[in-house]
Amino acid sequence: MGDFVQQIAVTGIRDAEFEGFVASALYEQGWNVLFRALDFQSLNTYLDTSSTDKPLLLLSTDCEGLTSAGLDLLRKQGAKYMLFRAENDLQDKYPEAVARPATTLELVALLRGSLRNPLIRSSYSAKVRARTIALGAASGALGTSTLTINLGAELSELGRKVLIVDAHAESASFASLLGERGLNTSGEIRAFSAGLHILEITQESVAQDLLLLDRALSEFDFILVDCGVLRDFEKSLTGRRWGSEAIIWSTTHADEIWILTRTNHLGLERLKTLINEFKRNPMKPSPSFINAQSAHVKRGSSRDEQFLQLVTPLRPTRLLRLPWDPRSVNAAEENLSPLIESNERGLLRKVIADIAGELTS
């Protein structure tokens, strides 16, 4: 349990309406608001006398008695805080202050970002250009990397500038699958072809990699983030493990999240667990679901019906099928290339090309 954030908070916000919104949103997300300070002095008194673990402080620039010196003291004491800017306050007075969130989803996104220690980053404010899709799997060996690489290749063939991101915490694979030596030590976005670019997120450079992702939002037409297997999804959103960073970034910035699954018994059980976690945790991207390696289960089977019953309540953006095509996949791995280069007429390649066409139409 020590790897995960204890969800306790203290507020120091003078505006009663905004403070009520923050406290209510925190309660809804399972947080415990230990104290609601009316001014900075009472906040300090509480912190000096409290015996509980250090809470996250949610402060506003309108908090009576708040000063830059007081914030410096909090930092020296190891306190972790988020500072919201009151409506009429100038940004140069407290440069670290962020705009007040208007919805629970916006607040949750800010909280997930603020809890990254020491990875507290300023958001990139340039105009977003990219359509961002996160890809994950309910269980292992379903081909998220294969889909990410080849969807990226097909989109680039259609004239789009594409970034594919290998965010596997334990088993990064893009470098091996595409013969890109040194990818995991480059610390930069690398061009694979004229329109296709690659980034691998590593533990050593995760803070820099996330800044590159922030900037990529205004530089690329598509960003595809391969998050791998989504184990303990709920804990990942509040954890301090570096491997959760790309998932948190994706739930904040992505437009869609595509989930690959099998429709056998075990696959459906794991999908059920993941869907329940989705329901409890608000996020920006809309879900889509992909029946991967679908030749293993006949169309119209009872498993397919169970699959639809599970995913339909989430109102998925799209429901897709990927065929089982090991010959094409193995040939691509041998050639260290996308499917379009190793087996242009393969069934899996044609399906992915059709998906790319729909995304760009």
Secondary structure as GFF3:
##gff-version 3
##sequence-region A 1 361
A	DSSP	beta_strand	8	12	.	.	.	ID=ss1
A	DSSP	alpha_helix	16	28	.	.	.	ID=ss2
A	DSSP	beta_strand	32	37	.	.	.	ID=ss3
A	DSSP	alpha_helix	40	49	.	.	.	ID=ss4
A	DSSP	beta_strand	56	60	.	.	.	ID=ss5
A	DSSP	alpha_helix	68	76	.	.	.	ID=ss6
A	DSSP	beta_strand	80	85	.	.	.	ID=ss7
A	DSSP	beta_strand	98	99	.	.	.	ID=ss8
A	DSSP	alpha_helix	104	114	.	.	.	ID=ss9
A	DSSP	beta_strand	131	137	.	.	.	ID=ss10
A	DSSP	alpha_helix	144	157	.	.	.	ID=ss11
A	DSSP	beta_strand	162	166	.	.	.	ID=ss12
A	DSSP	alpha_helix	174	178	.	.	.	ID=ss13
A	DSSP	alpha_helix	183	186	.	.	.	ID=ss14
A	DSSP	beta_strand	190	191	.	.	.	ID=ss15
A	DSSP	beta_strand	196	200	.	.	.	ID=ss16
A	DSSP	alpha_helix	206	216	.	.	.	ID=ss17
A	DSSP	beta_strand	222	229	.	.	.	ID=ss18
A	DSSP	alpha_helix	233	236	.	.	.	ID=ss19
A	DSSP	three_ten_helix	242	244	.	.	.	ID=ss20
A	DSSP	alpha_helix	245	253	.	.	.	ID=ss21
A	DSSP	beta_strand	256	261	.	.	.	ID=ss22
A	DSSP	alpha_helix	265	280	.	.	.	ID=ss23
A	DSSP	beta_strand	286	291	.	.	.	ID=ss24
A	DSSP	three_ten_helix	294	296	.	.	.	ID=ss25
A	DSSP	alpha_helix	302	311	.	.	.	ID=ss26
A	DSSP	three_ten_helix	312	314	.	.	.	ID=ss27
A	DSSP	beta_strand	319	321	.	.	.	ID=ss28
A	DSSP	alpha_helix	326	335	.	.	.	ID=ss29
A	DSSP	alpha_helix	339	342	.	.	.	ID=ss30
A	DSSP	alpha_helix	347	360	.	.	.	ID=ss31
###
